[in-house]
Amino acid sequence: MRSFAIVCLLALLAACAPKAKTSNQDVFTTIDTNNDGKLSMEEVLKASKHPNKDAVRSRFEMMDSTTDGYLDRQEFDVWRGLDDDTSRMF
C-alpha cells in the first residue's frame, strides 16, 4: 500500500511539473511548412494561436526589419523574446 501511495505521489508531481519551453528553433521549423528557411505572413497566421489575427499581422510587419515580407530566423527570435504574450502566440 505504501509503495502505491509513493507511485501516485510521484505521478501527481510529474503531472504538475512545469513543461519545458519549446525552443525558438523548434517553433520556427514547425511554422516553416515549406522549409524555405523563412516565415511568410501566411505561415505565421496559420500557426498562431493568438485570437487577434490583426495583432499578429501588425507584429509580423513590425518584426520584418528587412521589409521583404518574410521573417528570417533572427527576426523571429527577436519576436519570440519580446514578451510573454508574444511567446504564447505559437
C-alpha positions as CSV (number, residue, x, y, z in Angstrom):
1,M,0.0,0.0,0.0
2,R,2.8,2.4,0.9
3,S,4.5,1.7,-2.5
4,F,1.3,2.5,-4.3
5,A,1.0,5.8,-2.4
6,I,4.5,6.8,-3.4
7,V,3.9,5.9,-7.0
8,C,0.7,8.0,-7.0
9,L,2.5,10.9,-5.4
10,L,5.3,10.8,-8.0
11,A,2.8,10.7,-10.8
12,L,1.0,13.7,-9.4
13,L,4.2,15.6,-9.1
14,A,5.2,14.8,-12.6
15,A,1.9,16.0,-13.9
16,C,2.2,19.3,-12.1
17,A,5.8,19.9,-13.1
18,P,6.3,22.9,-15.5
19,K,6.6,21.9,-19.1
20,A,9.8,22.6,-20.9
21,K,9.6,25.7,-23.1
22,T,9.8,24.9,-26.7
23,S,12.9,26.4,-28.3
24,N,12.7,29.1,-30.9
25,Q,14.4,26.8,-33.4
26,D,11.7,24.1,-32.9
27,V,8.9,26.6,-33.2
28,F,10.5,28.2,-36.3
29,T,10.9,24.8,-38.0
30,T,7.3,23.8,-37.3
31,I,5.9,27.1,-38.7
32,D,8.1,27.0,-41.8
33,T,5.9,24.5,-43.6
34,N,7.6,24.8,-47.0
35,N,11.1,24.5,-45.5
36,D,12.5,27.6,-47.3
37,G,14.2,28.9,-44.1
38,K,11.9,31.9,-43.7
39,L,8.4,32.5,-42.5
40,S,5.7,34.1,-44.6
41,M,2.8,36.0,-43.2
42,E,0.5,33.1,-44.3
43,E,2.6,30.6,-42.4
44,V,2.7,32.7,-39.3
45,L,-1.1,33.3,-39.3
46,K,-1.8,29.6,-39.8
47,A,0.4,28.7,-36.9
48,S,-0.6,31.4,-34.5
49,K,-2.8,30.6,-31.5
50,H,-3.4,34.3,-30.9
51,P,-7.2,35.1,-31.3
52,N,-6.5,38.6,-32.8
53,K,-5.0,38.0,-36.2
54,D,-4.7,41.7,-36.8
55,A,-2.4,41.9,-33.8
56,V,-0.3,39.1,-35.3
57,R,-0.2,40.9,-38.7
58,S,1.0,44.1,-37.0
59,R,3.6,42.3,-35.0
60,F,4.8,40.5,-38.1
61,E,5.2,43.7,-40.0
62,M,7.0,45.4,-37.1
63,M,9.5,42.5,-36.8
64,D,10.2,42.3,-40.5
65,S,13.2,44.5,-40.3
66,T,14.3,43.8,-43.9
67,T,10.8,44.6,-45.2
68,D,11.0,41.7,-47.6
69,G,7.6,40.2,-46.4
70,Y,9.3,37.3,-44.6
71,L,10.8,36.7,-41.2
72,D,14.2,35.0,-41.1
73,R,15.3,33.1,-38.0
74,Q,17.0,36.1,-36.4
75,E,13.9,38.3,-36.8
76,F,11.7,35.5,-35.4
77,D,14.0,35.0,-32.4
78,V,13.7,38.7,-31.6
79,W,9.9,38.5,-31.9
80,R,9.8,35.5,-29.5
81,G,11.9,37.2,-27.0
82,L,9.8,40.4,-26.7
83,D,7.3,39.5,-24.0
84,D,5.1,36.7,-22.6
85,D,2.2,37.5,-24.9
86,T,4.4,37.1,-27.9
87,S,5.8,33.8,-26.8
88,R,2.3,32.4,-26.3
89,M,1.3,33.2,-29.9
90,F,2.7,29.9,-31.1
